[in-house]
Amino acid sequence: MSKRDYYEILGVARSASADEIKKAYRQAALKFHPDRNPGNKEAEAKFKEASEAYSVLSDADNRRKYDQFGHAAFGSGAGGGFQGDFSHFAEDIFGDLFGAFFGTSGGSRTQSRVKRGRDLQFSLEITLEESATGIEKQISYARPAPCETCEGSGAKKGTSAETCKQCGGAGQIRMQQGFFAISRPCAVCRGEGKVVANPCADCNGAGQKTKKVKLNVKVPAGIDDGQRLKLQGEGEMLGKGAVNGDLYVVVQIKDHKFFERRESEIYCEVPISYTQAVLGGEVEVPTLHGKVSLKIPSGTQSGKVFRIRGKGVPDIQSGKVGDQHVRIYVAVPKSVAGEERKIIEQLAKVEGKPLPAEGKSFFNKVRDLFD
């Protein structure tokens, strides 16, 4: 039985690029994969057929031979076609298949595996004023670093780690299923490829020890509560040939007794006297940037909000400074006496409502107000 043309199987032109061939195979593999078509012999056959076609056309040398001699380029074999190990391309494409099936990404076996330290996190508490102006703070934290005694090897001085017998130093256990080859980390050496027979006494074979580190952290103006600063390479250290992890500094802003922050805007409440509300005047208002004078117009009602421009917090992205919103309320004294009381009593008479006498019940005072 003659074999179908490989280009025809994948549905591409003979001039198709390597990317077009890979894309066509991926579509066919997803469509006919046995996991998506359990028990379907026809789909399984088409999947194998597409895989064989891709195994040849994805290799530049094999493709050149096929274009020149067709199936005869690979010997008679079963059916006169290519007889080889498909695992090299299966691993390359299998990551893509897993990505499509499970929402993950895979990689080629030729991809270098660079070890990377873990990321660490540190909580830094600052004041609201510091978040508005920016500040530099020194922090102290502990991070794992290579043991100085064994230089990160985990082995006793004068000895070295041995090649793992389980995986032969590969760090991976290879499992073959048909023409698919799946690898998983070796359980004995945990993917390291080596095992420590004589562990270092200082680190108990871990190859790491925790060290105290001090760093100066520049906190930019406008940073908000819960935002993070990334310090690259200041996380876990694994030693030579590895990439350090990063340190994430999470900023926490203390609650303020007077101010409330909403993004880049600042809010506060300021009391004024009854006479200031009626006659107007000026009051000193604290801001995150120092005190300012606020003009109060005559007849200002309690609850009136004034805006002081440019006295808020800078936007950390644009640098534009927000405003401060000042809510005015009339402060009523709990008690008055002496000359002050006499003046208020006179004012009450001018208004036409006598001041309720001391000792009257609350309901009587209310009734007098409406008589």
N, C-alpha and C positions, 0 to 999 in steps of 0.2 A: 504494500500500500504506500503510495507516494505521500510525502509529507507536505504540508501547506507552507507557503512562503512566509518567512518570519515577519516581513513587513506587513503582509496581508493580515496575519494574526493580530498584530498590534494596531492595525488600521492607520499606518503612517506611510508617507511617501519614502522612496529610497533615498531621497535627499534630506530626510528629517535630521534635525540636530540631536545631540545627545540628550538635551533637556526635553525635547519633544518626545523622544523615545521613552525616557523615564516617566514622563507624565502619562503617556499612553498606557504603559505597563501598570502604573499605579492605579489608574482607573479600572483596568481589566482585573487587577488583583483584588481591588475592593469589591467589584461586582461579583466575581466568581469565587471568592475566598471560601474555603470549607466551613469556617466559623459562621459565615452568613448564609450558607446553603447546606445545612447538615443533612447528610443522607442523599444529596443530589449528585449522582455519579457524573452526569453530563457537565455540571458546573465544575466539579473537581477536575475533570479531564481538560476543560478549557483553561482552568487555573494553571495546571501543569504545563499546558501548551504555551500559554502566555509567558510563564516563568522561563521556559526553555528558550523562547524567542528572545526574551530580554537578556538572558545570560550570554547570548552570542552578540547581540547588537549593542549591548552596553560596553563591551570590551572592544577597543579600537582595533586591535590586531585581529581578533576573531571576526569582527565585522568586515574588515578588509578581505579576509580569506573567503567569507561567505559571499560577499559581493562578486568575487572573482570566480569562485568554483561552486557556489551553492552549497547544498547539504553534503555533497561529495567531499568538501574540504575537511570534514571531520570523521571520515571513515565510514564503513558500512554500518556497524553497530546495529542496534535494534531499530529497524525502520530506516537505516541509512542516515541518521541524524547525529547531532552533537551529543557525545557521551562524556560528561564531565561533572565535577562537583559544583552544584549551584549555590553552595553556602556563601561564597564570597559576595554575590550580589544580593542574596536573601538577607544577609545582615544589613547591607546598605539600605535596602528598601524597607526592611521589617520595622525600623524605627518609624518610618512614615505611616506604615499600616497601623501600628499601635497608636500613633497620634490621631489617625482618623477614627479608630475604633473607640479609644478611651480618652481622647482629649489630652494626650501627652506627646512629647517629642522624643524621638530616639536619635541614635547617631551611628555613624559608621564605625566599624572595628578599627579603622585606621585613625580615628580621631584620638588625639592625645588626651590623656586623663591627667590634668594638673590638679594636685591636691590643693585644697583651699581651707583655711581655718574658719572656725565658726564666727559669726557676727555676735558682738556683745552689746549690751544696753546699759545705759547709766541715766539715772534721774537727777536732773539739776533744777533746784528751786531758786527762783529769782523774784525780785519785787516788781511791782507794776511800773515803777519809775525806771528800773533797769531795762525792762522790756521796751520802754518808749525811747530810751536814749542809746541802748546797746551797751555792752560791757564785756570785759574779758575776765574770765573766772578760771581759777586753777582747780582741777578736779583730781581726785585720787581714787583709783580702782584697782582691782585684781584681775589679771588675765593669765591664761595658760601660755607658757613659753617653753622652748626646748630645754631639757635638763642640761646644765653646764657640765656635769660629771661625765655623762655618756654622750654628750653632744646631740641629744635627741634620738639616739639609736635605740634606747631602752635596754641595751646589752651591758653587762658588766665590763668595766675597763679591762682592756686586753683581749676581749672577745668580740664577736660580732654576731648579728642575726644570721640565722641559717635559712637556706631556701626551703620554702614549704614543700613537703613531700606530697601533700594532697593535690596541689594544683601545679606543681613543678615550677613555682615562682611566678606563674602568670597572674595570680590573684583572682582568677576567674575559673569557674567550672563550666566547661562547654558541653552542651547537651544537643545531640543531633536527632532531629525528627524529620525523616524523609530528606529533602534537600534544604530544610531550614535548620540553622544552627543557632541555638539560644544560649547566651552566657549569663551566669549569675555569680555574684561575689563568693569567693571561697569561704566556707564557714570556719575553717581551721585558722587561717591567717587573717580573716576578715578583710580580704581584698588587698592586703599588703604585699603578698607574695613571699614574705619572710616571717619566720617565727623566732622568738627570743628564748633560747634554752637556758642561758645564765643571765637573769635580769639584774639591772643596775639597782644597787641597794638604796640609792638616794631617791629614785623615782619609782621603785618597785616595778621596773620594766615598762612603765607607761611612756617614758621618753619625754615627759613634760613635768613641769613644776609651776605652781602658781606664784606669780610675782606681782608686787605692788608697783604701780606706775602712776606718775604724776604728769598731767598735761595741762597746758593753757588752752582754754576754749574761748574763741571769740563768738559772742552772742550778738547777732545783728539787731539793729534797731527795728522794732516792729514785729518781732517774733511773738507768736501767740501761744496760749496755753495748749500743751499737747503736741506742738510741732517738734520735729526731730532735726538734729544736726548730724550729718554723716562725717565721721573722721576716718578717711580711707586708710586701711592698713594698720589700724590701731586695735583690732580685735585679736582673736586667738592667733598665736604664731606657731607654725609647724616646722620651721627650719628650712634648710637648703632645698631648693627645687620646688618649694611650695609657695602659695600666695597667702599672705596674711588675711585674716578676716577684717571686717570693718567694725568700728564702734559707733553706735547710734546714741546720741545724747538727747534724751527726751526732756524738754523744758516744761517745768511746772511753775505757774505764776501764783504767788501768794495772794489771798484775798486782801483787798484794801478796805480800810475803815471808812474812807470818804468817797473814793471814786469807784465807778463801775465801768468796765470796758466791754464794748460790743464792736468786735472787729477793730476798725481804726478810730472809732468814735468813743469819747469819754463822757460819762454822765455823772452829775452830782446834784445835791440839794444844798441851797444856801439860805439861812434864815435872815429876815429883815424885820425891823420894828414896824409897829403900826404907823408911826409918823413918817418913816421912810416910804412906806407903801402909799401913804396919802400925799405927802409933799414931794416925794422923789429925793434923789440924792445919789451918792456913790458908795459902793461897798467893795471891800477887798475880797477877791476870789482866788483861792489857791488853785494852781494847775500843776500838771506834771513837769512844767518848765518854769516854775516860779509863780509869784503872786502877780495878779493883774487887777486893775481897777475897772469895775463894771458900773455903768450909769443906769440908775433906776428911774424911769419916768414917773411923774406924779400919777397917782391913781392906779398903780400896778396891783393887779389882783393876785391873791395867793394861788400858786400853781402855774403862774406864767413861766414859760421857758425861754431863756436867752441863749443865743449861740455865740461862742467865742471862737472865731476861725483860727485854724492852724495850731490849736493847743491840744490836739488829740495825739494819736499814735501814728507813726509812718507806716504806710503799706509796705510790707516786706518785698513785694514784687516791683511796684512802681516807684516807691519812695515818697509818694504823695501823702502829706500829713492830714489826718482827719481833724475834726472840730471837737470842741468841748461844749456840752449842752448843760446849762445851769437852770435848774428848776427852783424858782423862788417860792418860799412859803413865809407867811407872816407868823412870827413867833409871839405867842400870847404868854405873858408872865403868869406864873401860878398865883402870885399874890403881889399886891402893891400897898404901899403905906406912905404916910407923911405927905409931903408936898406933891408927890407924883399922884397920889390917890385923889387929892383935892382937885388937881387939874383935870383928871379923868372924870370926876364927878361933875365939874363945871361943863366939860365937853358933853356929857350925857344930857345935861339940862339944855344946852344949846341945840342938841339934836332933837329935843322934845320928848325924850324918854327918860324918866328918872331912874337912877341906878337902884336896882333891887336892894332892899334893906338886908343887912346881915341876919342870918337865922331863918329866913324864909325857906320854905321847902322848895325843892326843884320844880314841882308842878306849879306852885304859886308864882315862881319867877318866870316860868314859861307863859303862864296866863297873863301876867303883867305886861309881857312884851307884846301881846296881841290885843290888849284892851285899848 
